[in-house]
Amino acid sequence: MSTKERILDAALALFNELGERKVTTNHIAAHLQISPGNLYYHFKNKQAIIFALFERYEARVLGILQVPANRTLQPMDKLNYLQAIFRGLWDYRFMHRDMEHLLLEDPQLHARYRQFFRTCQQRVQAIFRGLGAAGIIRVSEEDVVALALNTWIVVTSWFSFLRCNLLRHDSDSISPAQLQAGIYQVFTLERPYLTDEYREVMNELQATFMPRADFLTPGAEDEAAAV
């Protein structure tokens, strides 16, 4: 592995563990046992590291959001898309914990993120059209656009929702299982559009692989805290 890739891997691990704001380039260099000068040879500052990590994340997400060219979509495809996307959320969770700050700090990253959003919307719309063509959902073009945007909002804000509603102390952290619970919420978005032919299949798929998490039940957290 090249030094550049090692720097990115180390930065990602430290950002995820400690939060991007608490990690400096000196911390990253010390973690790797290299000189700050060696790090600056590859990246001129921390923002350049963050931008490179975003490029990695962008490539991963766009690689997932692909409609098969040689077959129609199947019910399991929806679950596979969501599980892969939420694994990416976890692996790059530092971004989603503090996205607004990161974008406001770097206009270049902000511009790149806006383009990423537009591309993701096109890809997700294509997936919903594919589900419609397969007879799994019945949607108008207006529905497709709305579903794609609502899916983006739920996915990209899910980490913030968990932190605001589950964490009680600074030492608390979000678990991968809690993050994956967002898949259930995305499934509920398309439930009104399921066709009679696939309604039972899709509901069973969601219930088997991603049932509603207990902490999403109103009052569940308060009851647990009182025990």
C-alpha positions in Angstrom: 0.0 0.0 0.0 1.3 3.4 -0.9 2.0 6.1 1.7 -0.8 8.2 0.3 -3.3 5.3 0.7 -2.0 4.7 4.2 -2.5 8.3 5.1 -6.1 8.1 3.9 -6.8 4.9 5.8 -5.4 6.3 9.0 -7.2 9.6 8.7 -10.5 7.8 8.1 -10.0 5.6 11.1 -9.1 8.6 13.3 -11.9 10.8 12.0 -14.4 8.1 12.6 -13.2 7.3 16.1 -12.5 10.8 17.4 -14.3 13.2 15.1 -12.7 15.2 12.3 -12.4 18.4 14.4 -10.3 16.7 17.0 -7.8 15.2 14.6 -4.9 17.2 13.1 -2.4 16.3 10.4 0.2 15.9 13.2 -2.1 13.3 14.8 -2.3 11.4 11.5 1.4 11.5 11.0 2.1 10.4 14.5 -0.4 7.5 14.2 1.5 6.4 11.0 4.9 7.1 12.6 5.9 9.3 9.6 7.1 12.9 9.7 4.6 15.7 9.1 6.7 16.7 6.1 6.1 13.3 4.6 2.4 13.7 5.0 2.4 17.2 3.5 4.3 15.8 0.5 1.1 13.9 -0.4 -1.6 16.3 1.0 -1.1 20.0 1.5 -3.5 20.2 4.4 -6.3 18.3 6.3 -8.9 19.6 3.9 -7.1 17.9 1.0 -7.3 14.6 3.0 -11.0 15.1 3.6 -11.6 15.8 -0.1 -9.7 12.7 -1.1 -11.8 10.6 1.4 -15.0 12.1 -0.1 -13.8 11.0 -3.5 -13.4 7.5 -2.2 -16.9 7.6 -0.7 -18.4 9.1 -3.8 -16.9 6.3 -6.0 -18.2 3.7 -3.6 -21.8 5.0 -3.5 -22.0 5.5 -7.3 -20.6 2.0 -7.8 -23.5 0.7 -5.7 -26.3 2.7 -7.4 -26.3 0.9 -10.7 -29.3 -0.7 -12.4 -28.4 -4.1 -13.9 -28.2 -3.8 -17.7 -29.0 -7.5 -18.5 -32.0 -8.2 -16.2 -35.0 -6.7 -14.5 -34.7 -5.7 -10.8 -35.8 -8.2 -8.2 -37.2 -7.7 -4.7 -33.9 -8.6 -3.1 -32.1 -5.9 -5.1 -33.7 -3.2 -3.0 -32.4 -4.7 0.2 -29.0 -5.2 -1.3 -28.8 -1.5 -2.4 -29.8 -0.3 1.0 -27.5 -2.6 3.0 -24.5 -1.6 0.8 -25.4 2.2 1.2 -25.7 2.0 4.9 -22.4 0.1 5.2 -20.9 3.0 3.4 -22.5 5.4 5.9 -20.9 3.5 8.7 -17.5 3.3 7.1 -17.5 7.0 6.4 -19.5 8.1 9.4 -17.4 11.1 10.3 -18.7 12.8 7.2 -22.3 12.3 8.1 -21.8 13.3 11.7 -20.6 16.7 10.7 -21.5 17.2 7.0 -22.7 20.8 7.3 -19.4 21.9 8.9 -17.3 20.1 6.4 -19.1 21.6 3.4 -19.0 25.1 4.8 -15.3 24.9 5.5 -14.4 23.9 1.9 -16.2 25.5 -1.1 -14.6 23.0 -3.4 -15.9 20.1 -1.4 -19.3 21.8 -1.2 -19.5 22.1 -5.0 -18.4 18.5 -5.5 -21.0 17.4 -3.0 -23.8 19.2 -4.8 -22.8 17.5 -8.0 -22.7 14.2 -6.1 -26.3 14.8 -4.9 -27.5 15.5 -8.4 -25.9 12.3 -9.7 -27.2 10.2 -6.8 -30.7 11.5 -7.5 -30.5 10.5 -11.1 -29.3 7.0 -10.1 -31.9 6.5 -7.4 -34.6 7.7 -9.8 -33.4 5.1 -12.3 -33.7 2.4 -9.6 -37.3 3.4 -8.8 -38.1 3.4 -12.5 -36.6 -0.1 -12.7 -38.7 -1.3 -9.7 -41.7 0.1 -11.6 -40.8 -1.6 -14.8 -40.4 -4.9 -12.9 -44.0 -4.5 -11.5 -42.8 -4.2 -7.9 -44.1 -0.7 -7.4 -46.6 1.5 -9.4 -45.3 5.0 -9.7 -45.7 8.1 -11.8 -42.7 10.2 -12.8 -43.6 12.7 -10.2 -43.6 9.9 -7.6 -40.2 8.7 -8.8 -38.7 12.2 -8.3 -40.3 12.6 -4.8 -39.3 9.1 -3.7 -35.7 9.6 -4.8 -35.4 12.9 -2.9 -37.2 11.5 0.2 -34.8 8.5 0.2 -31.8 10.9 0.1 -33.1 12.9 3.0 -33.7 9.9 5.2 -30.4 8.3 4.4 -28.2 11.4 4.7 -29.9 12.7 7.9 -30.2 9.3 9.6 -27.0 9.7 11.6 -28.0 13.1 12.8 -31.4 11.7 13.8 -29.8 8.9 15.9 -27.4 11.3 17.6 -30.1 13.8 18.5 -32.5 11.1 19.8 -30.4 8.3 21.2 -27.3 9.7 22.7 -27.6 10.9 26.3 -23.9 11.5 27.1 -20.8 12.7 25.3 -19.3 9.2 25.7 -22.2 7.5 24.0 -21.9 6.4 20.4 -24.0 5.1 17.6 -23.7 1.4 16.8 -23.7 -0.2 13.3 -27.0 -2.0 14.2 -28.7 1.3 15.1 -27.4 2.8 11.8 -28.7 -0.1 9.8 -32.2 0.4 11.3 -32.6 3.3 8.9 -33.2 0.7 6.2 -36.6 0.0 7.7 -37.5 3.7 7.3 -36.5 3.7 3.7 -38.6 0.6 3.0 -41.7 2.4 4.5 -41.3 5.2 1.9 -42.2 2.9 -0.9 -44.8 0.8 0.9 -47.8 2.8 -0.4 -46.5 2.2 -4.0 -46.2 -1.6 -3.8 -48.3 -3.5 -6.3 -50.7 -6.2 -5.1 -48.5 -8.8 -6.7 -45.4 -7.8 -4.7 -46.8 -6.3 -1.5 -46.6 -9.5 0.6 -43.2 -10.4 -0.9 -41.6 -7.0 -0.1 -43.2 -6.8 3.4 -41.9 -10.2 4.3 -38.5 -9.3 3.0 -38.4 -6.2 5.1 -39.8 -8.1 8.2 -37.2 -10.9 7.8 -34.1 -8.9 7.2 -34.7 -5.5 8.6 -37.7 -5.4 11.1 -38.5 -2.2 12.9 -35.9 -1.6 15.6 -37.2 -1.4 19.2 -35.8 2.0 19.7 -37.9 3.4 16.9 -41.1 2.6 18.9 -42.4 5.8 20.5 -41.5 5.9 24.2 -39.1 2.9 24.0 -36.1 4.9 24.9 -37.8 6.6 27.9 -39.1 3.2 29.2 -35.6 1.7 28.8 -34.0 4.6 30.7 -36.5 4.2 33.6 -35.7 0.6 34.1 
